Amino acid sequence: MDMKFFPGHLSGLTAAPASKSESHRKMICAGLTAGTTTLTGFMDSEDMAATIRCLKALGTEVSIQGDAITLTGSGQRRVGTPYMDCGESGSTLRFLVPIAMTMANGGVFQMHGRLGQRPMDVYRDLFVPRGASWWMGSGPDGAAELHVQGRLNAGNYVLPGNVSSQFVSGLLFSLPMLSGDSRLQVKPPVESSAYIDMTVKALLESGITLQEEGPYTWVIPGNQRYHAVSGPLTGDYSQGAVYLCAAALGNDVKVTGLEKDTVQGDRAVIDCLQKLGAVVTEDESGIAVKAEQLHGATLDMSGCPDIAPIVALTCQLAGGTSRLTGCGRLKLKECDRLEGTVTILNQLGGCARVEGDTLVVEGVDKLKGGVVIDAMNDHRMVMLASIAALRCDEPIVIQGVEALHKSWPAYLDTYKQLGGHIE
């Protein structure tokens, strides 16, 4: 679907949607219990639907009423091989592979979009030497499929720290349910450590014991049971960052629902904006950002890759040169977000380039617009271009805005409520 976005100004109060990362984790913990959990503030999306489908395949009952999702786990192993459609959700796939090996001796995982191209060799190299069978191919409809058979066994697991934190989280979810004790070590340097911290927090809140032996090294007792814990979901900094950056670019937007005391790595957006010269104010009414004049800065994105595109836009309209380092993971998302971000900024009249894993942005005074932007089937690219349109001289057309359904289906409604003009 193509839509035209016009130059303009946003103003008002908006609540950040529920954290997608936290929702995945708490839903999985709920599905692994033998009880019922209700999570409030839930926002449905394609990624959430993927995790729900997979949990149902493992025997979890799920119902959604308004913004409340209720999950009742069976707490028992499943008979037969489950078929799990992971959509385009990398978190769903990587979290559920070892869980399926624990609960059902494996499964068949269907993948859509670029998900089938994202690396899975970390698990293959761990599990195949331990007796699992592993086959990657295509299903009857042409979608990529991963077939895994075998039971996850207790033992010593070592992962390099430069792989996706999702592999670490998948093991953290699974190892406590095994019959014996295990040890899990993540070798430094550990990238995206905040996402591991989110998983650990969810586990501890669900009654799981992890004995910390050292930094990102745990002895994990076996035969543990998850306990149901109901409660609210917190706001998502990766989504809230879109409007915090919009505020830094001159829009009068205040974002609510973002907790100051959080393990979300994307809270780094506040530090990024401050380094670019913005003034950030936090109080009970929300987070406000003001900037009279932004300047370039060097910003480390290795722990918060999801916010790199919208931060790069902010840098594009700052004076001087900015360098966003640690952007290598952007190449493995729904699109190559590193090249995608550069392409969109340059199409709009900016000046950006890639140097290895670094995104270099030369600041410009304004953006021209008047172009057609391909969102590359990536929700982050839609958000980037929609906020950029506000500062363009001419309207832009964004192709593929339906990509927003992956993570934030109500984004366009929020954009229009704040005064954004779309046709």
C-alpha positions as CSV (number, residue, x, y, z in Angstrom):
1,M,0.0,0.0,0.0
2,D,1.3,3.4,-1.0
3,M,0.6,6.6,1.1
4,K,1.6,10.2,0.7
5,F,3.2,12.0,3.7
6,F,3.2,15.7,3.8
7,P,5.6,18.2,5.5
8,G,4.1,19.4,8.8
9,H,4.3,19.6,12.6
10,L,3.3,17.1,15.2
11,S,2.2,18.1,18.7
12,G,0.5,16.4,21.7
13,L,0.9,13.6,24.1
14,T,1.3,10.0,23.0
15,A,1.8,6.8,24.9
16,A,4.5,4.4,23.9
17,P,3.0,1.0,22.9
18,A,3.8,-2.1,25.0
19,S,7.4,-3.3,24.7
20,K,7.6,-6.0,22.0
21,S,10.7,-7.5,23.5
22,E,9.1,-7.7,27.0
23,S,5.9,-9.1,25.5
24,H,7.7,-11.9,23.8
25,R,9.5,-12.9,27.0
26,K,6.5,-12.6,29.4
27,M,4.2,-14.5,27.0
28,I,6.8,-17.3,26.7
29,C,7.2,-17.5,30.5
30,A,3.4,-17.6,30.8
31,G,3.2,-20.4,28.2
32,L,5.7,-22.5,30.2
33,T,3.7,-22.4,33.4
34,A,1.0,-24.8,34.5
35,G,-1.2,-21.8,35.4
36,T,-3.0,-18.8,34.0
37,T,-1.3,-15.4,33.4
38,T,-3.0,-12.2,32.3
39,L,-0.8,-9.4,30.8
40,T,-2.4,-6.0,30.4
41,G,-1.4,-3.2,28.0
42,F,-0.9,-5.8,25.3
43,M,-0.6,-4.6,21.7
44,D,-1.3,-7.2,19.0
45,S,1.0,-7.2,15.9
46,E,2.3,-9.7,13.4
47,D,5.3,-10.5,15.6
48,M,3.1,-11.1,18.6
49,A,0.8,-13.3,16.5
50,A,3.8,-15.4,15.6
51,T,4.7,-16.1,19.2
52,I,1.1,-16.8,20.0
53,R,0.8,-19.3,17.2
54,C,4.0,-21.1,18.4
55,L,2.9,-21.2,22.0
56,K,-0.5,-22.7,20.9
57,A,1.4,-25.3,19.0
58,L,3.0,-26.3,22.3
59,G,-0.3,-26.5,24.1
60,T,-0.8,-23.0,25.5
61,E,-4.3,-21.6,25.5
62,V,-4.5,-18.0,24.6
63,S,-7.3,-15.4,24.6
64,I,-7.2,-11.7,23.9
65,Q,-9.8,-9.2,25.2
66,G,-9.1,-5.5,24.5
67,D,-5.5,-4.9,25.6
68,A,-5.4,-7.9,27.9
69,I,-3.9,-11.2,26.8
70,T,-4.5,-14.3,29.0
71,L,-2.3,-17.4,28.6
72,T,-2.8,-20.8,30.2
73,G,0.1,-23.1,29.9
74,S,-0.1,-26.9,30.2
75,G,3.2,-27.3,32.0
76,Q,3.5,-30.7,30.3
77,R,5.6,-32.1,27.4
78,R,3.8,-32.3,24.1
79,V,3.3,-35.5,22.1
80,G,4.1,-35.3,18.4
81,T,6.1,-32.8,16.4
82,P,4.6,-29.3,16.5
83,Y,4.4,-27.2,13.4
84,M,5.2,-23.5,14.2
85,D,4.7,-20.6,11.8
86,C,7.2,-17.9,13.0
87,G,6.2,-15.4,10.4
88,E,9.1,-12.9,10.1
89,S,9.9,-12.8,13.8
90,G,13.5,-13.6,14.6
91,S,12.8,-13.5,18.4
92,T,10.0,-16.1,18.0
93,L,12.2,-18.5,16.0
94,R,15.3,-18.3,18.1
95,F,13.5,-18.4,21.4
96,L,11.3,-21.3,20.5
97,V,13.8,-23.7,18.9
98,P,15.4,-24.9,22.2
99,I,12.0,-24.6,23.9
100,A,10.5,-27.0,21.4
101,M,13.4,-29.4,21.9
102,T,12.6,-29.3,25.6
103,M,8.8,-29.6,25.4
104,A,8.3,-31.7,22.2
105,N,11.6,-33.2,21.0
106,G,11.9,-30.5,18.3
107,G,9.5,-29.1,15.7
108,V,9.1,-27.7,12.2
109,F,9.6,-23.9,12.0
110,Q,8.1,-22.0,9.0
111,M,9.8,-18.7,8.1
112,H,8.6,-15.9,5.9
113,G,10.3,-12.9,4.3
114,R,14.0,-12.6,5.1
115,L,13.8,-14.7,8.3
116,G,15.0,-17.8,6.5
117,Q,18.2,-16.0,5.6
118,R,19.0,-15.0,9.1
119,P,21.8,-17.0,10.7
120,M,20.8,-20.1,12.7
121,D,24.2,-21.9,12.7
122,V,24.8,-21.1,16.4
123,Y,22.1,-23.5,17.4
124,R,23.0,-26.0,14.7
125,D,26.6,-26.1,15.9
126,L,25.4,-26.6,19.5
127,F,22.7,-29.1,19.0
128,V,23.8,-31.4,16.2
129,P,27.0,-32.7,18.0
130,R,24.6,-33.5,20.9
131,G,22.5,-35.8,18.7
132,A,19.9,-33.5,17.2
133,S,19.0,-33.7,13.5
134,W,18.8,-30.4,11.6
135,W,17.5,-29.7,8.1
136,M,16.8,-26.4,6.4
137,G,14.7,-26.4,3.3
138,S,11.3,-25.2,1.9
139,G,7.8,-26.2,2.6
140,P,5.0,-27.0,0.2
141,D,4.1,-23.3,-0.2
142,G,7.7,-22.3,-0.9
143,A,8.4,-20.7,2.5
144,A,11.6,-21.6,4.3
145,E,11.3,-24.4,6.9
146,L,13.7,-25.5,9.6
147,H,13.2,-29.1,10.8
148,V,14.8,-29.9,14.2
149,Q,14.5,-33.2,15.9
150,G,16.0,-34.2,19.2
151,R,15.8,-33.5,22.9
152,L,17.7,-30.7,24.6
153,N,20.0,-32.1,27.2
154,A,21.5,-30.6,30.3
155,G,25.1,-29.8,30.1
156,N,27.7,-27.1,29.6
157,Y,26.9,-24.5,26.9
158,V,29.3,-21.8,25.7
159,L,28.3,-19.1,23.3
160,P,30.4,-16.3,21.7
161,G,29.2,-12.8,22.8
162,N,29.2,-11.5,19.3
163,V,26.1,-13.5,18.2
164,S,22.5,-12.5,18.5
165,S,21.4,-12.3,22.2
166,Q,18.3,-14.2,21.0
167,F,20.3,-17.5,21.1
168,V,21.3,-16.8,24.7
169,S,17.7,-16.1,25.6
170,G,16.4,-19.3,24.0
171,L,18.8,-21.4,26.1
172,L,18.0,-19.4,29.3
173,F,14.3,-20.1,28.8
174,S,14.9,-23.9,28.3
175,L,17.7,-25.0,30.5
176,P,15.8,-24.6,33.8
177,M,13.2,-27.2,32.7
178,L,15.7,-30.0,32.0
179,S,16.2,-32.9,34.3
180,G,19.8,-32.0,35.2
181,D,21.8,-28.9,36.0
182,S,23.4,-26.9,33.3
183,R,26.0,-24.1,32.9
184,L,25.7,-21.4,30.3
185,Q,28.6,-19.0,29.5
186,V,28.5,-16.1,27.1
187,K,32.1,-15.1,26.2
188,P,32.9,-11.4,26.2
189,P,32.5,-9.0,24.6
190,V,28.7,-9.4,24.9
191,E,26.7,-7.5,22.4
192,S,23.1,-6.5,22.9
193,S,23.5,-7.4,26.6
194,A,20.4,-5.5,27.6
195,Y,18.2,-8.0,25.8
196,I,19.8,-10.8,27.8
197,D,19.1,-8.8,30.9
198,M,15.5,-8.5,29.9
199,T,15.3,-12.3,29.6
200,V,16.9,-12.8,33.0
201,K,14.5,-10.3,34.6
202,A,11.5,-12.2,33.1
203,L,12.8,-15.5,34.4
204,L,13.5,-14.3,37.9
205,E,10.0,-12.8,38.0
206,S,8.6,-16.2,37.0
207,G,10.3,-18.0,39.8
208,I,13.3,-19.3,38.0
209,T,16.6,-19.6,39.8
210,L,19.8,-18.6,38.0
211,Q,23.1,-18.9,39.9
212,E,25.4,-16.2,38.6
213,E,28.9,-17.5,38.4
214,G,30.4,-14.5,36.6
215,P,29.4,-11.8,34.1
216,Y,26.9,-13.5,31.7
217,T,27.8,-16.9,33.1
218,W,25.2,-18.9,35.1
219,V,24.8,-22.3,36.7
220,I,21.2,-23.2,36.1
221,P,19.5,-25.8,38.3
222,G,17.3,-28.3,36.5
223,N,13.8,-29.5,37.3
224,Q,12.5,-26.0,37.8
225,R,8.9,-24.9,37.2
226,Y,7.7,-21.5,35.9
227,H,5.1,-19.7,38.0
228,A,2.3,-17.6,36.6
229,V,2.8,-13.8,37.2
230,S,0.1,-11.4,35.9
231,G,0.6,-7.7,35.5
232,P,1.0,-4.8,33.1
233,L,3.4,-4.6,30.2
234,T,5.7,-1.6,30.1
235,G,6.2,0.9,27.2
236,D,8.6,0.2,24.4
237,Y,11.6,2.5,24.1
238,S,12.4,1.3,20.5
239,Q,8.9,2.6,19.4
240,G,8.9,5.6,21.7
241,A,12.3,6.6,20.2
242,V,10.5,7.4,17.0
243,Y,8.6,10.3,18.6
244,L,11.4,11.3,21.0
245,C,13.6,11.8,17.9
246,A,10.7,13.6,16.2
247,A,10.6,16.0,19.2
248,A,14.3,16.6,18.9
249,L,13.6,17.6,15.3
250,G,11.2,20.4,16.3
251,N,7.9,18.6,16.9
252,D,6.1,19.3,20.2
253,V,5.5,15.7,21.2
254,K,5.7,14.3,24.8
255,V,5.9,10.5,25.2
256,T,4.3,8.7,28.1
257,G,4.5,5.1,29.4
258,L,8.3,4.8,29.4
259,E,9.8,3.7,32.7
260,K,12.9,5.4,33.9
261,D,14.1,2.3,35.8
262,T,14.3,-0.2,32.9
263,V,16.6,-2.9,31.5
264,Q,15.5,-2.0,27.9
265,G,18.7,-1.2,25.9
266,D,16.8,1.2,23.6
267,R,16.6,3.7,26.5
268,A,19.9,4.6,25.0
269,V,18.0,6.9,22.7
270,I,18.0,9.5,25.6
271,D,21.8,9.4,25.8
272,C,22.0,9.7,22.0
273,L,19.8,12.7,21.9
274,Q,21.7,14.4,24.7
275,K,25.0,13.8,22.9
276,L,23.5,15.4,19.8
277,G,22.7,18.5,21.9
278,A,19.0,18.0,22.8
279,V,17.6,18.7,26.3
280,V,15.6,15.8,27.7
281,T,13.2,16.3,30.5
282,E,11.6,13.3,32.4
283,D,8.8,13.7,34.9
284,E,5.5,12.0,35.9
285,S,3.8,13.4,32.8
286,G,6.2,11.8,30.3
287,I,9.5,12.5,28.4
288,A,9.9,15.7,26.5
289,V,12.8,16.6,24.2
290,K,13.8,20.1,23.0
291,A,16.7,21.1,20.8
292,E,17.6,24.6,19.6
293,Q,20.5,23.4,17.5
294,L,21.7,19.8,17.1
295,H,25.3,18.9,16.4
296,G,27.0,15.8,15.2
297,A,28.3,13.1,17.6
298,T,29.7,9.6,17.6
299,L,27.1,7.1,18.9
300,D,27.5,3.4,19.7
301,M,24.5,1.4,18.3
302,S,25.8,-2.1,19.1
303,G,23.5,-2.5,22.1
304,C,20.5,-0.8,20.5
305,P,20.4,-1.5,16.8
306,D,16.6,-1.0,16.5
307,I,16.8,2.7,17.1
308,A,19.7,3.3,14.7
309,P,17.5,4.3,11.7
310,I,15.5,7.0,13.5
311,V,18.7,8.3,15.3
312,A,20.4,8.5,12.0
313,L,17.6,10.7,10.7
314,T,18.1,13.0,13.7
315,C,21.8,13.1,12.9
316,Q,21.0,14.0,9.3
317,L,19.4,17.2,10.4
318,A,22.2,18.0,12.9
319,G,25.2,20.2,12.2
320,G,28.4,18.5,11.3
321,T,29.3,14.8,11.0
322,S,27.9,12.0,13.0
323,R,29.2,8.4,13.2
324,L,26.9,5.6,14.3
325,T,29.2,2.7,15.2
326,G,28.4,-1.0,15.8
327,C,25.7,-1.2,13.1
328,G,26.6,-4.6,11.7
329,R,23.4,-6.3,13.0
330,L,21.3,-3.9,10.9
331,K,22.3,-5.9,7.8
332,L,20.3,-8.9,9.1
333,K,16.9,-7.4,9.8
334,E,13.7,-7.4,7.8
335,C,15.9,-5.6,5.2
336,D,19.5,-4.6,5.2
337,R,18.7,-1.6,7.5
338,L,22.2,-0.2,7.2
339,E,22.0,0.2,3.4
340,G,18.3,0.9,3.6
341,T,18.8,3.9,6.0
342,V,21.5,5.3,3.8
343,T,19.4,4.9,0.7
344,I,16.4,6.7,2.2
345,L,18.3,9.5,3.7
346,N,20.1,10.2,0.4
347,Q,16.9,9.9,-1.6
348,L,15.4,12.7,0.6
349,G,18.4,15.0,0.0
350,G,20.6,13.9,2.9
351,C,24.2,12.8,2.8
352,A,25.0,9.4,4.4
353,R,27.3,6.5,3.7
354,V,28.4,3.2,5.0
355,E,31.9,2.5,6.2
356,G,32.1,-1.1,7.3
357,D,29.7,-1.4,10.3
358,T,29.6,2.4,10.8
359,L,26.9,4.7,9.4
360,V,28.4,8.1,8.6
361,V,26.0,11.0,8.3
362,E,26.9,14.5,7.1
363,G,24.4,16.9,8.5
364,V,22.2,19.0,6.1
365,D,20.0,22.0,6.8
366,K,16.9,20.5,5.2
367,L,15.5,17.6,3.3
368,K,14.0,18.0,-0.2
369,G,11.5,15.2,-0.4
370,G,9.4,14.9,-3.6
371,V,10.4,11.3,-4.0
372,V,8.9,7.8,-3.8
373,I,10.4,5.8,-1.0
374,D,10.5,2.0,-1.0
375,A,10.0,0.8,2.7
376,M,11.7,-2.5,1.8
377,N,9.0,-4.5,3.8
378,D,10.5,-3.0,7.0
379,H,8.5,-1.2,9.6
380,R,11.5,0.7,10.8
381,M,12.0,2.2,7.3
382,V,8.4,3.3,7.3
383,M,8.8,5.1,10.6
384,L,12.0,6.7,9.5
385,A,10.6,8.0,6.3
386,S,7.3,9.2,7.9
387,I,9.1,11.4,10.5
388,A,11.5,12.6,7.8
389,A,8.5,13.8,5.7
390,L,7.7,16.3,8.3
391,R,11.0,18.2,7.6
392,C,10.9,17.9,3.8
393,D,10.2,20.7,1.4
394,E,7.8,18.5,-0.6
395,P,5.6,15.5,0.2
396,I,6.9,12.0,-0.2
397,V,5.2,8.7,-1.1
398,I,6.1,5.7,1.0
399,Q,5.5,2.3,-0.6
400,G,4.7,-0.6,1.6
401,V,3.4,1.1,4.7
402,E,1.6,-2.2,5.6
403,A,5.0,-3.3,7.0
404,L,3.9,-1.4,10.2
405,H,1.6,-4.3,11.0
406,K,4.7,-6.3,12.0
407,S,5.3,-4.3,15.2
408,W,2.9,-1.3,15.5
409,P,-0.4,-1.5,13.6
410,A,-1.7,1.7,15.2
411,Y,1.3,3.8,14.2
412,L,-0.5,5.7,11.5
413,D,-3.5,6.4,13.7
414,T,-1.1,7.9,16.3
415,Y,0.8,9.9,13.7
416,K,-2.5,11.4,12.4
417,Q,-3.8,12.1,16.0
418,L,-0.6,14.2,16.6
419,G,-1.3,16.2,13.5
420,G,0.5,14.3,10.7
421,H,-1.1,14.7,7.2
422,I,-1.4,11.5,5.2
423,E,-3.3,10.7,2.0
